[in-house]
Amino acid sequence: MSESEQTTLELIHTAAMAEFLEKGFKTASLRNIVKTAGVTTGAFYGYFSSKEALFASIVEPHAAAVMGRFMTAQTNFAALPKEEQPLHMGMESAECISWMIDYMYSNYEAFKLLICCSEGTPYEGFIHSMADIEAEYTLKYIEVLKSLGRDVQDIDRELCHMIASGMLDGIFEVIRHDMPKERAKAFIAQLNEFYTAGWMKIMGQ
């Protein structure tokens, strides 16, 4: 990509970020983005096929990074020997959450778009997708505990998903409320302690 092409792309991204943050994806105007960027509509379509493609170009790398790290934490825990998993309960998730906070605050505007401005795009279900994954791996862990002879309360997938959604919504709530990073860390640490204690009660640990 030439220097002029890179500059044009940066202008489009900067204008798009401002428009999406102010109005959200659904009501953002592609005409305003093009006008603010100072490029022609034809030039815009040389880079992006649609407003949705433009939004995705900003959000996707960061959504993928968080989802990838989240999946790694889940699969690494599940790969531990059964006897070791109870000893690690909560450790991998705490490390993942700490990483997520640092990453979100290093890419704050992109996450503001992802969490607050993505209605009308595939990304509006981002937290729901994470909760589905969390529920799936939690149910797997419950089966591991049962195989180890632990007295675990029965829990169905819907309730598991509800608990996971509450935790994950809480984590991303710091972005919705524009919470300073250090306060967010303290807030989420307490939230994690709360949910971990609840899960340990259910799981008989």
Secondary structure, 3 states (H helix, E strand, C coil): CCHHHHHHHHHHHHHHHHHHHHHHHHHCCHHHHHHHHCCCHHHHHCCCCCHHHHHHHHHHHHHHHHHHHHHHHHHHHHHCCHHHHHHHCCHHHHHHHHHHHHHHHHCHHHHHHHHHCCCCCHHHHHHHHHHHHHHHHHHHHHHHHHHCCCCCCCCCHHHHHHHHHHHHHHHHHHHHCCCCHHHHHHHHHHHHHHHHHHHHHHCCC
